[in-house]
Amino acid sequence: TQPIPADLFGYGRGESIATVSARNLLGDGGLTVARTSAQIATVFATQTPDWTKIDPLIATIQASGQHAMLQLHQSPTWLQPASGVCAGNIFAAPTDVNQWAQIAAAYVAHMDTAFPGVVTDYEIGNEPNATGMCSTLDHLTVYLKIYAAAAPAMKGQAAQDGATIRVGGPVISGYTPYWINALLTTSTTAPYVDFVSYHQ
């Protein structure tokens, strides 16, 4: 009995859909948002980004008339710990959250220029309360520091570009209220949360 907005439904693992025709099949079914990994570890294999590692993928989303929710997770090799249990793990919490925030802002700048209006939503993290983030410290505290550094930088970049984006998280595994409450009540993160997300 209630109208359903056209962009209500989307699909995950957008990076696994390789062709426009495959995306069009999903679009025909009413799925218009592709939740897609930003593939940070590959794009930023060095401190100079190689956008050719993700642009062809975003181009298929654009060609199908869909939008992307870009999932910003992973740390490139040069932001992973040099030793310990998280060494060599692309899901390691970054050793420098401010440098990671610069990466996140670089994605916004690039997408606003190369694919205006296609990437409208950004998720920071992926299941940081589980195996989606490797850290020897308290995962919630680490995640809040990452979000607090990245989200304002991303919003600032979008404003500079004259674009509007939405940023959200914590993209947790399972519904865990204290994670969501922390994101929404911490003074350094709350002003920058446009949506909350979790995996059920």
GIJOPE-V314068 format. One record per residue. N is the residue number from 1. RES is the residue in three letters. PSI is psi as a letter, one per 30 degrees, with the letter a starting at -180 (none if undefined). Layout:
# GIJOPE-V314068
N_RES_PSI, N_RES_PSI
This chain:
# GIJOPE-V314068
1_THR_f, 2_GLN_k, 3_PRO_k, 4_ILE_k, 5_PRO_k, 6_ALA_f, 7_ASP_g, 8_LEU_e, 9_PHE_k, 10_GLY_a, 11_TYR_k, 12_GLY_l, 13_ARG_h, 14_GLY_f, 15_GLU_f, 16_SER_f, 17_ILE_j, 18_ALA_f, 19_THR_l, 20_VAL_e, 21_SER_e, 22_ALA_e, 23_ARG_e, 24_ASN_e, 25_LEU_e, 26_LEU_e, 27_GLY_e, 28_ASP_f, 29_GLY_g, 30_GLY_g, 31_LEU_j, 32_THR_f, 33_VAL_k, 34_ALA_j, 35_ARG_j, 36_THR_k, 37_SER_k, 38_ALA_f, 39_GLN_h, 40_ILE_e, 41_ALA_f, 42_THR_e, 43_VAL_e, 44_PHE_h, 45_ALA_e, 46_THR_l, 47_GLN_f, 48_THR_j, 49_PRO_k, 50_ASP_j, 51_TRP_f, 52_THR_f, 53_LYS_f, 54_ILE_f, 55_ASP_e, 56_PRO_e, 57_LEU_e, 58_ILE_e, 59_ALA_e, 60_THR_e, 61_ILE_e, 62_GLN_e, 63_ALA_f, 64_SER_f, 65_GLY_g, 66_GLN_l, 67_HIS_l, 68_ALA_k, 69_MET_j, 70_LEU_k, 71_GLN_j, 72_LEU_j, 73_HIS_a, 74_GLN_l, 75_SER_k, 76_PRO_l, 77_THR_e, 78_TRP_f, 79_LEU_g, 80_GLN_l, 81_PRO_k, 82_ALA_f, 83_SER_l, 84_GLY_a, 85_VAL_f, 86_CYS_g, 87_ALA_k, 88_GLY_g, 89_ASN_j, 90_ILE_f, 91_PHE_g, 92_ALA_k, 93_ALA_k, 94_PRO_k, 95_THR_f, 96_ASP_j, 97_VAL_f, 98_ASN_e, 99_GLN_e, 100_TRP_e, 101_ALA_e, 102_GLN_e, 103_ILE_e, 104_ALA_e, 105_ALA_e, 106_ALA_e, 107_TYR_e, 108_VAL_e, 109_ALA_e, 110_HIS_e, 111_MET_e, 112_ASP_e, 113_THR_e, 114_ALA_e, 115_PHE_i, 116_PRO_k, 117_GLY_f, 118_VAL_e, 119_VAL_j, 120_THR_f, 121_ASP_k, 122_TYR_k, 123_GLU_k, 124_ILE_j, 125_GLY_l, 126_ASN_j, 127_GLU_h, 128_PRO_f, 129_ASN_g, 130_ALA_b, 131_THR_f, 132_GLY_f, 133_MET_k, 134_CYS_k, 135_SER_k, 136_THR_f, 137_LEU_l, 138_ASP_k, 139_HIS_e, 140_LEU_e, 141_THR_e, 142_VAL_e, 143_TYR_e, 144_LEU_e, 145_LYS_e, 146_ILE_e, 147_TYR_e, 148_ALA_f, 149_ALA_e, 150_ALA_e, 151_ALA_e, 152_PRO_e, 153_ALA_e, 154_MET_e, 155_LYS_e, 156_GLY_e, 157_GLN_e, 158_ALA_e, 159_ALA_e, 160_GLN_e, 161_ASP_f, 162_GLY_g, 163_ALA_l, 164_THR_k, 165_ILE_l, 166_ARG_k, 167_VAL_k, 168_GLY_a, 169_GLY_a, 170_PRO_g, 171_VAL_h, 172_ILE_l, 173_SER_j, 174_GLY_l, 175_TYR_j, 176_THR_j, 177_PRO_e, 178_TYR_f, 179_TRP_e, 180_ILE_e, 181_ASN_e, 182_ALA_e, 183_LEU_e, 184_LEU_f, 185_THR_f, 186_THR_k, 187_SER_f, 188_THR_f, 189_THR_e, 190_ALA_e, 191_PRO_f, 192_TYR_g, 193_VAL_j, 194_ASP_f, 195_PHE_l, 196_VAL_l, 197_SER_k, 198_TYR_l, 199_HIS_k, 200_GLN_none
